[in-house]
């Protein structure tokens, strides 16, 4: 169990460019979440997968945002035509619905910090 | 809609002393989990403690314990024998649906400073 991995850790881009982030959850975790966190605030939910199915998308997730989890393992979050307001930390978390102790505990990655210039 | 409120933007404590961080929440569920997460300056969120609402006993994890008041919808975190490594932002969180669906709603966070 190597924990939740996110790549890259930092991304600087120019306004209007597309960016893609990757998240590798803890192996065998069937649930994967994306959150966005701005400085000094708590994370806000963006979207959620159970296996490969995207079950919910927040209203924060505009049409410029898309997330996938094609094989039920890693996930990608793409932002098209980035705007300065997209600058934030993007956090990924995973959890399992198995096991009484571990059930529903979300384990977070270190995040990808996006800066849009 | 579920809401989570942390009314203390910042708290400070002397090393080895005890500090309590407050959290209130709103829910219509009768059975649910509550969480405290810690986010050190390195930014990775770490689970500190979890409480199950149907359990009367307050959860404890070493120096961390909670005071869970279900009727008052209050869920405070007590840190005993504070250490320098406890300095971080602390978030209270509630999973939507209570137990079966893990999308988390976080409070605004409390920055904890530990003075040597």
Interface residues (C-beta under 8 A of the other chain):
Chain A: X31 X33 X35 X40 X41 X42 X43 X44 X45 X48 X56 X89 X91 X93 X95 X104 X105 X106 X107 X108 X109 X110 X111 X113
Chain B: X4 X33 X35 X37 X42 X43 X44 X45 X46 X47 X50 X91 X93 X95 X99 X100 X102 X103 X104 X105 X106 X107 X108 X109
